[in-house]
Amino acid sequence: MDATTPNSQRRPFSIKLWPPSENTRKMLVERMTNNLSSPTIFTRKYRSLSKEDAAKNAEQIEDAAFTIANQHYEKTPDGDGSSAVQLYAKECSKLILEILKTIPRSEDKEISISEVVPPTVQVTFFDISKGKRDFIGAEEAEELLKPLKEPGNSYSKICLGNRSFGVDAARIAGPILASLKDQLKEVDLSDFIAGRIEAEALDVMNIFSEALEGSNLKSLNLSENALGEKGVRAFGKLLQSQTNLEELLLMNDGISLEAARAVSELVSSTEKLKVLHFHNNMTGDEGAVAIAEIVKRSPLLEDFRCSSTRVGCQGGSALCEALGMCSHLKKLDLRDNMFGPEAGLVLSKALNKHENLAEVYLSYLNLEDEGAIAIANALKDSAPSLGVLEMAGNDITAEAAPAIASCIAAKQLLSKLSLAENELKDEGAIQIAKALQGRNHLIQVDMSINALRRAGAKVLAQAVLQKDGFKLLNVDGNFISEEGIDELKDMFKKSPEMLASLEDNDPEGEDNDEEEEKESGDKGKDDEDELESKLKNLVVKQDESPDASDSNN
C-alpha cells in the first residue's frame, strides 16, 4: 500500500483496552462497595461504611474516575488505552482513600452520605459532553449550566463540548464563565459550535473568548471546531492572555497556513507548554514552518502531535529541526505526512538529543530505507526507555532491517512495535525476530503486509510466543502458504487470541523481486526452508547490555 493512502482506507489491527465494558464497570463498583463496607488495612485509622452508603459512594467514585480517564483517552485516541486504564484504577484508589479519611473513628456518630463524599467527586469537574448531541438555546443553557452558578463551588475543570452553542446560549454562558475564570484550570470547548453558520459561530467564539480572557489555564482544548484563521483570531483575547498554558489541543480544526500563522502569533507564551496537538489539519509545508516556531519556543514540550497535516519535506524538516530543541520530549506523533527521506535525516539528528522518549509514531512518512536507517540508528543511541515504535507504511525493505534490529535489541522496555505495510520480506522479518527475542516487555508486534512467507512468519511467532504478557502478533496480509498457516495456528493453539486474523493472507501471492531473482538464476531464494536455514544463525549487532546475548541465541 502506498504511504499516501488515507488512514480511513487502512486496516490497522490493535488491542483496545479502553473503554471498559459495562460489566467490568459494574464488577468494579461491587468490589469497591466491599472495600468500603468491610474491614480493611485502614481500619486502625478509619471506620468502614454501611453497605448502603458504600454502594452509593462506590457508584460515584467509579463514575468520577471513568470520566477523568475517558477524557484522558480522548486526547490520545490512537493509543491502546493502557494509560487510561492505569489512570482509572489510580483515581478509584485515591477516591476510596479520601472517602475513608472523611469518616471519624467514633462509632456513635451518624454519618450522612453528603459528609462522606469528598469534594473531588462532586465539584471539581463539570462536563455536559455526555448528554444528547444537539443545539443549545438560552433556556437549556440556563438549566445545564446551573451548577456552575452555585456559590462556593470548586469547579476547576469544565467540558462544554459535544453541544452546539448558539449566540443566545453563549450570552448565558459568558457571564457564568467570567465569574469562574479565576478558579478554572482546564477548559474543553471541543466541538461546541457544530452546525452553526460561520457568522454565528464566530460570534459565539468571541463571547467565550472574552469571558475567559485573563484566566490562568493549564489546559485548553479547541479541537473539532473547523476554526480556520477567522476562528483562531476569534479566540485571540483568550489565547493571548494565557501565560501558564501547559496543554493546547487544536485537532481537526482546519488549521491552514494562515491559521497556523495566527496560532503562532497569538500563542506567544509557551515557556511552560508540555502538550501540543495539531492532528488532522490542512497545515501544509508553510503552515508547518509556523508551527515549528511555536515548538522552538516550547523547551518543556513533552508530547507533540502533528499527524495527518499534509506536511511535506520542507515543513517536515522545519518541524524536525525545531524538535531538536525540546529535550524533554516523551511522546512524538508525526504520522501520515509526506516527509520523505530528507526530512527523516533531519529528524534523526533531532532524536539524538531525546533521552526521555517513550513513544514514537512515525508511520506513513515516506521515509524509505535511507530515512528509516538514520532514525533507527539515532534511536538506538538515545531514548533508553522507548516503549512504542511505529514505522509502518514507509517503503522500508530488508536493507534497513539490520539498523532497525539493532535499535530494537537496545531497547529493554519495548512493548509495541509496528512495521506493517513495508517490504521487509522474510529476510528482514527474521532479523527483526532475532532482535525481539530478549524484549521481555513486548506485548504487540505488527508485521502485516510485508510480503512475508512461511519462514518469516514462523520465526516471528517463535520470538514472541513464550513472552509473559504478550497479547498480539499480526502477520496478516502476507504470502504465507497453507502449510505455514496451519503451523502458525498450531503454535498458538493454547492462546489463539494472541494471533491476529489471517483472513487477508494470500498463499498464492508472489513477490516481484523474487521473480526477478528466479530469472537471474538465484532459485534458492524462493525456497522457504532454505531461506530459514540460511538466516537461522544471523547475528544482530548491538551495544553490550545485560541481556544482549538473548538476541544472538
N, C-alpha and C positions, 0 to 999 in steps of 0.2 A: 504493500500500500504506500502511496506517495505521502511524503511528510506534510503536504499541503492539505491532505484530506481533513475536512472539518471534524471536530470532536464528535458531533452527533452521528457521524457515519461509522465511527469506530466501535469495536465491541470489547472494551476493557473488561477484565474479569477480576474482581477483588472481593474480599470479605468485608462486609459492613457490620461492625459491632454496635453501631448506634443507628436508630433509636432502639431501646429495649422493647420487647413485646409487652402487651398489656398484662399477660400472665406473669411475666418477670417482675413487672412493677407491683402487682398485687402480692406476689410472694415476698418482695422486699418490705412492703408495708406490714405484712404479717410478722416478719422477722423482727422489725423494729418495734412492733407492738409488744412482742415477747420481751425484748430487751428493756423496754421502758417499764414493764409491769412485773418483771421478775428480778430476783436478787442478782446483782452484777458486781463487777470488780470495784464499782464506785459506791457500793452500799455503806462503806465505812464513813463516807462523806455525805452521800446524797440518799434521799428516800425514793423508792420506786412509786409509780403511779397506779391508780386503779386501772383495771382492764379497759373500761370505757374511755377514760381520759387518755390512756396510752394509745388506743386506736385512733382517736381524733387527732392527737398530735402526730402520730406516725403518718397519717394521710397528708397533713400539712407539710411535714418535713419532706416527704417524698416529692410532693408537687413542687415545692420550692427548689429542691435540689435538681429535679428534672428540668425545670425552667432555666436555671443557671447553666446546666450542662448543655442543654439544647441550643441556647444562644451561642455558647462557645463553639459547638459543632457547626452551626450555620455559617459561622465566619470562615470555616475551613471545610467546605462540603466535599472536597476531593479526598479527604483523609479517610481512614478506615473506621474512625470513631473511637479508637482506643483512648485517646486523651480525654474525650468526653465521658467515657465510662469511668475513668480514673477520677475526674472531677466530680461526677455524680456520686461516687462512693465517698469521696472526701467530704463533700458537702453534707451528706447524710450523717456521717460520723460526727462532724463538727456540730450539727444542729442537735443531735441526740445529747451530746455533752452539755450544750447550752440549756437544753430543757432540764436536765438533771440538776444543773447548777442553780436553777431558779427555785428548786424545791427545798425548803428548810427541813432539818432533821427532826424537828419536833413532831411527834406523832399525833398531837392533839389539835393541830391547826388544820382547818379545812382549806383545801387548795382549789381555787376555781380555774377553769380552763384558760381564762384570759390572763391569769397570773403566770401560768405555766409556759405559754407560747412565747418564745423570745422575739424581740422586735425584728431580728433579721429575717424571720419567716414572714412577717406581716407587712412591713412598711418600707423596706429598702429598695425593692424592685417593683415598678409599676409597668404592666405590659397589657396592651389591648390587641396585640397582633394575632392572638389565637382565636379571636372571635370570627364571625362571618365576614368574608371579604366583600365590602360594599362601600357605597358613597356615604359620607357622614355629613349631615346637616347640623345647623346650630343646636337644635333641640337634643339630638342624640349626643353631640359633643358635650353638652352641658351635663348630661347624665353619665356618660362614660368617664369624664374627667373629674367627677365629683370627689373621688378620694384624694385627688391632688390638692383640693381646697381645704381639707380638714386641718384645723390648727394643730401645730406640733408634729405633723407627720415627718417621717425620716427618709422620704424617698430620695435616693441619690442616683438611681439608675432608672431611666424610663425608655420604653419602646412603644412608639406610636405607629409602627409600620403595619403594612398589610391592610390598612384602612385608607380610603381616599378622602382627604380633607378638601372641602370647598372653601371659598372665601368666608362665608358665614361661620363655618365651623372653626376656621383659622382665627377669626376675630374673637371667638370664645376662648380658644386655646392660648392665644397670645398673652393676655394678662396673667393667666394662671402660670404659664411657663416663666414669665418675667418675675413673678413672686417667688419662684423656686430656684432661680438661676444661681443663687449663692451656695446652694447645697447640692446641686447636680454635679455629678462626676462623669456619667456615661449617658449619652443621648443617641438613640437609634431612630432615625427618620427614614429608614429604607422603605421604598415603595409606598409613599404616603400621598401621592398625587395622581395615582393611576387613573387613566381615562379622562382627565381634565384637559380642556383646551389650553394651548400654550399661555395665553394672556392670563387666564385664571390661575394656572399652575405657578406662574411667575409671581403673581400677587400673593399666593399662599406662602411661597418660599420666602418672600420678602418679610411677611408678617412674622414667620417663625424665626427668621434671622435676626430681626430687630428685637424680638422678645428675649432671645438667648444671648444677644450681644453683651460681652463683658463677663459671661460665665467663665468658670475655671474648670473646663472639661479635661478629662484624661482620655476619653474615647468618644469619637463622633463617627456615626455610620450614615452616609448619604447615598447608599447604593440603590440600584433599581429605580432610578428616578428620571432617566433619559435627560440629564441636566443640559448637556452641551455647554457652550460658552455662556449663554444667557443665564442658564440655571446656576452655573458656578458663581457668576457675578451677583445673582440674586441672593446668594448666601455670603456675599462679600463681608458684610458687617460682622457676622458670626465668625467666619474664618480668620479675618484679620485680628480679631480681639483675643484669639487663643494663644497663650504663651506657654502653656504646660501640657499641650496635647501629646499623648503617648501612642494613640492609635487613630488612624484615619483610613476609612474604607470608602472607596469610590468605584465600586464594581458595577458593571453593566449600566454605565451612566452616559454613554455616548461621548466619552472624552476624546475629542478630536484634537488636532494640532492647536487650534485656538483655545479650546477648553483646557488643554494641558498647560498652555502658557498662562492662562488665567489662574489655574491652581498654583502654579509656581510663584506667581506674583502675589497672590492673596495669602497663601500659607507660608509666611516668612519666618515664623518662629518654630523651628523644627529641631532645636537642640536636644529635646527630650523624646522625640519621636522614636518609638520602638517597632510599631507595626504600620506598614503602608501597603495597601492593596489596590491594584488597578485592573483587576481581571475583566476580560470580555468587553473591551472598548475598541474604538477605531483610531487609536492614537497615531499609528504610523511612525516613520523614522523621525521626522522633525518633532512630533509630539513627544517621542521618547527622549529626545535631547532635552526638552523642557523638564521632563520627569527626572532625568539624570541630575539636573540642577538641584532638585529637592533632595535627592539621595545624597548628593555631596554635602548638603547642609545638615544631614542627619547622622552624626557619628555614632549614635547609640542604637541605630537600627538593628533589630533582631529578626524581623520577619518581613520579607519583601516579596510581593507577588505582582508580576506584570505579565500575566499569561493571556493568550488569545487577544492580542492587542495590535496585530498587523505590523509588527515591528520587523524591519529588515536588517541588513548588515550594518548600515551606518548608525541607526538608532540603537541597535543591539550593542555595538561596540562602545557607544557613549554610555549606555547603562552599565555595561560590564566594567568599564574603566572607573565609573563613579562608585561601584560596589567595592572596589579595592580600598576605599576609604572607610568602609563600615566594618571594623574589626570585631564587632560584637555579633555579627550575623549568625543566627541559628537555623533559620529556615529560608530557603531560596526557591522560588517557583517562577520559572520563565517559560513554561510550556507553550507549545502551539504558536510559535512565531517563525520568522524566516531569517534567522540569524546567519546561517551558513558557516563554513569552516573558519573564515576570517574573524568573525565575532567570537567564535569558540576559542580561538587562540588568545584573544583579549581577555575572555572570561577566565581562561586557565591561569593567566598572570594574576588576576584578582584573587582567585581561590587560594593561591599560595599564602595569603595573609589571613585566612579564616580558620582559626583553630577551634572555634565553637560550633561549627556547622554540624547539625544533626540530621537535617532533611534537605535533599537536593533533588529538585524536579526539573529535568532538562529534556523532556520528551518532545519530539516533533519540532526540532530546531534546525534541521538540515545540516547537522554538524559534520556528517561524513566521517571517514576514518581519521582524517587529519585533526579535526576539532575534538573528536572523541578521545583520541590518544593523548592529546595535550591536556585535556581536562582530567582524564584518569590519572595521568602522571602527577598533576598538581594535587589532586585529592589524596593520592597515595601518601604524599609527603606532608599533608596537613589534615585537618578535620579528624582527629583520633576518635571522636565519639560519633562518627557518622552512622546513622541507623537506617536511613532510607535513601536509596539511589535509584532514580528513574531516568533512563536514557532511551526510551522506546522511539521507534519511527525516525531514526536518524541516518538511515542508509549505512549502517555500520557492518563491516564484513569481518571475516576471520583475521584479517590483517591487524585489526585493533584489539583482538582478543587477548594477546599477551599483556598489553598495558592494562586493560580492564581487569584481567585476572589478578595481576599483581596488586592493583588497587584494592580489590575485594579481599585478597589474602591479608592485607594490612589492617583491615577494619574488624576489630574484635567484636563490636557491638552491632554489626549489620543485621537488620531484621527483615527488611523488604528490598527486593531487587527486581526491577523491570527492565528487560532488554527486548521487549516484544517488538514485532514489526521491523526487524532488521534482516540482515543477510549473513548471520554468523555461521549457519550450517553446522554440520557435525563437528568439524574441526574446531570451530570457535566454541561450540557448546561444551565440548569435552574439556577444554582449557578452563572455561568458567566453572564447570562442575568440580574440577580438582581444587580450585581456589575456595569453593564453598564448603569443602569437607570439614574445615576447622571452625566454621562460623556457627557457634552453638546457640546464638540468639536468633537465628534465622526462623522466620515464620511464613514467608511468602516469596515465591520465585515465579516470575512470568517470562517464559521464553517462547511464547506463542508466535506463529507466523515468522519463522526464521529458516525455512527450508530444511528443517531437521528431518533426519530419518531415524531408523530404529536405534542405531548406535548412540547418537547424541542424546535422544530422549531417555534411553536406558541408563546412561551414565549420570544424567541429571537426577533421575529418580533415585539411584543408588546414593547419591551425595546428600539427599535431603531426608530420605525415608526414616532413618533412625534418630533424627533430631528431636529432642524433647520439646514439645510446644509447637512443632511445625504444623502449619494449617493448610497450605495450598501450593501445589505445583501446577502451573498452566503450560502445557505444551501443545495446545490445540492449534489448528490451522497450519499444520506441518505435513510432511510426506512420509509419515510413519506407516510401515507395512502392517497388514492384518496380523501377522505373527508378532510384530512389535507391540501392537495394541493389546493383544492377548497377554504378552509378557508384562506390560505395564499394569494391567488390571490385576494380574496375579500378584505382582509385587505389592499392590495397595489393597489386597483383599481384606486385610484386617482393619483398614482405615480408608475406605473408598472415598470418604468426603475430602481427603487430602489431595485427590487428583481431580483437576477440573475436567469438565466435559470435553470429550474428543469428537464431538459431532461435526466439526468443521475440518477435521483431518482428511487429507486426500491421499490414500495409499497409492493411487496411480499417478500422483503428481511427479513431474520431472523438473530437474534443475538445469537451466540453460548452460550454466558454467560446466556442469557435469557432462552435458552433451558435447561441448567443445573439447573437454578433456578426452572423451572417448574417441573423437575424431582425430586427435593428435596422438593417439596410441596409449594414453595413460589409463588403461582399462581397470587397473586395480583400484582406482579411486571410487568406482561405483559399487564396490562390494562392501556391504556394511560391516560384516565380521572382520574383514581385512583392515578396514579403517579403524575400527575399535581396537584391534590388536596393535596397529601401528602407533596409536596415540596413547595406549594404556599406561606407558611409563613416562608420559610427559611431565616435566618438572616446571612448576610455576616459580619464577624468580620473585623473591620478596625480601624485605628487610627482616632482620632477625627479630623475633618476637616470642613470647612464652609458648605459643602453640604453632610456631612456624612449621614444625615438622608435620603437622596434620595435613597441610595442603600438598605435601610431597610424597605421602604414603600411597 
